Amino acid sequence: MSETYFEFGTPADRWDRAGMFFEAKEYLTAARILEGLVEEAPELVAPRLLLARSYYHSARLGKAETELRTVLDRDPVEHYARLMLGRTLERQGRSAEAAGHLRMAAALAGDFDG
């Protein structure tokens, strides 16, 4: 059984590689690597959040929403996930649903003016 490029290396190696592709705006490649990491360690928030961001930036908004909701099920006060979910919903034309998430994200971040 041979490994593909997306599966090659330790989890730490793959995390670094995914981050490198994300920073290079190669969101689809980053997502392919991150999907394996999330499958291996579904309880970890950081890989799932970066996967959601990769989906968001590659306009795979349904997948981004699913991952963000999973993050928030595990960590309801993860303000960046809340912000990203609000933005994801806005991009899908669901502004009314997004508004509550965006307000909560602002409050969690300590921005009480918005």
C-alpha positions as CSV (number, residue, x, y, z in Angstrom):
1,M,0.0,0.0,0.0
2,S,1.6,3.3,-1.1
3,E,0.8,6.6,0.5
4,T,-0.2,9.6,-1.6
5,Y,1.4,13.0,-1.2
6,F,-1.6,14.0,0.9
7,E,-1.1,11.2,3.3
8,F,2.7,11.2,3.4
9,G,4.6,12.0,6.7
10,T,3.7,12.3,10.3
11,P,0.6,14.3,11.3
12,A,2.9,17.2,12.3
13,D,4.5,17.1,8.8
14,R,1.1,17.1,7.1
15,W,-0.1,19.9,9.4
16,D,2.9,22.0,8.4
17,R,2.4,21.1,4.7
18,A,-1.3,22.0,4.9
19,G,-0.4,25.4,6.5
20,M,2.1,26.0,3.7
21,F,-0.5,25.3,1.0
22,F,-3.1,27.5,2.8
23,E,-0.7,30.4,3.1
24,A,0.1,30.0,-0.6
25,K,-3.7,30.2,-1.3
26,E,-3.7,26.6,-2.6
27,Y,-6.9,26.0,-0.6
28,L,-8.0,22.8,-2.4
29,T,-4.6,21.1,-1.8
30,A,-4.6,22.3,1.8
31,A,-8.1,20.8,2.2
32,R,-7.1,17.5,0.8
33,I,-4.3,17.2,3.4
34,L,-6.5,18.5,6.2
35,E,-9.3,16.1,5.5
36,G,-7.0,13.2,6.4
37,L,-5.9,14.9,9.6
38,V,-9.4,15.6,10.6
39,E,-10.4,12.0,9.9
40,E,-7.5,10.7,12.1
41,A,-8.1,13.1,15.0
42,P,-11.7,14.4,14.8
43,E,-11.5,15.8,18.3
44,L,-8.9,18.4,17.4
45,V,-10.2,21.9,16.7
46,A,-7.3,23.5,14.9
47,P,-7.1,21.1,11.9
48,R,-10.9,21.2,11.5
49,L,-11.0,25.0,11.7
50,L,-8.2,25.3,9.1
51,L,-10.2,22.8,6.9
52,A,-13.3,25.0,7.2
53,R,-11.2,28.1,6.3
54,S,-9.8,26.2,3.2
55,Y,-13.4,25.3,2.2
56,Y,-14.5,28.8,2.7
57,H,-11.7,30.3,0.6
58,S,-12.3,27.7,-2.2
59,A,-16.1,28.6,-2.2
60,R,-17.1,25.2,-0.9
61,L,-19.5,26.9,1.5
62,G,-21.7,23.9,2.5
63,K,-18.6,22.0,3.6
64,A,-17.3,25.0,5.4
65,E,-20.6,25.4,7.3
66,T,-20.6,21.7,8.3
67,E,-17.0,21.9,9.7
68,L,-17.7,25.1,11.5
69,R,-20.8,23.8,13.1
70,T,-18.9,20.7,14.2
71,V,-16.2,23.0,15.8
72,L,-18.9,25.0,17.6
73,D,-20.6,21.8,18.8
74,R,-17.4,21.0,20.6
75,D,-16.4,24.5,21.6
76,P,-19.3,26.9,21.5
77,V,-17.2,29.9,22.6
78,E,-14.6,29.5,19.7
79,H,-15.2,33.1,18.5
80,Y,-13.3,32.7,15.2
81,A,-15.4,29.7,14.2
82,R,-18.5,31.7,15.1
83,L,-17.3,34.6,13.0
84,M,-16.4,32.3,10.0
85,L,-19.9,30.6,10.3
86,G,-21.5,34.0,10.1
87,R,-19.5,35.0,7.1
88,T,-20.1,31.6,5.4
89,L,-23.9,32.0,5.9
90,E,-23.7,35.6,4.5
91,R,-21.9,34.3,1.4
92,Q,-24.8,31.8,1.0
93,G,-27.3,34.7,1.1
94,R,-28.5,33.7,4.6
95,S,-28.0,37.1,6.2
96,A,-30.7,36.8,8.9
97,E,-29.2,33.5,10.1
98,A,-25.7,35.0,9.9
99,A,-26.5,38.0,12.1
100,G,-26.8,36.1,15.4
101,H,-23.5,34.3,14.8
102,L,-21.7,37.6,13.9
103,R,-23.1,39.4,17.0
104,M,-22.0,36.5,19.2
105,A,-18.6,36.4,17.6
106,A,-18.2,40.1,18.3
107,A,-19.3,39.7,21.9
108,L,-16.9,36.7,22.4
109,A,-14.1,38.8,21.0
110,G,-14.9,41.6,23.5
111,D,-16.3,44.0,20.8
112,F,-19.5,45.3,22.4
113,D,-19.9,48.3,20.1
114,G,-21.2,46.3,17.2
